[in-house]
């Protein structure tokens, strides 16, 4: 099983952009679907985006379509979440998660679709 470490969060202003990274510990990462989730204070953990093991399939929550882009570089054992035009409502801890999958299985939207999680990275957007 891989271990995941997120990075790239920080304190930014509304309208700025950030790229979050999710670095894996093993090359087996290439066999894992990846999901991104976020959790605001006092809120549930919500799905944001997902990407298949090959990178050929990406899915997004409706609320972030057009501003968020998920990608991955399996050679670097890293997945990314590009966030553009940040809004104060994007303030949350962002988590990446992974689940080993066969090639034809798309990434899931539920937290239960993943069994490996990173520790999270805080994103704070000031208005």
C-alpha positions, 0 to 999 in steps of 0.5 A: 500500500502506498503512503500519500503526502499532500503539499502546496496549501497556504494562505492566499487571496481571492482570485489567486491560484494554487497547485496542490500536490499529492506525493506517493511513497511507491511506484505502485502509485501508478496502479491507484485511482486518486481522489481529492476531497476537502473539509471545511471547519464544522463540515463534512468531507466533500469530494472535489475531483478524481482521476483514474490510474492512467489519468485518462478519466477525470471527474469533478464535483459540479461546484468546482468544474471549470476552476479545478483541474486534476492531473497526475504524473506517474513517473513522479508518483504525484497527483496534482490539483490545480485550483484557479480563481480561489474563493473564500468558500474554498477554504478547507483542508484538502486531502488526497486519497487513493485506491488500487484499481484495475484499468477499467475502474473509474475513480469514485466520488465517495470517501469509501471508494478510497482506502489510503489517505494523506494527512491533508494540506490547509488552504485558506482564502482571504477576501 
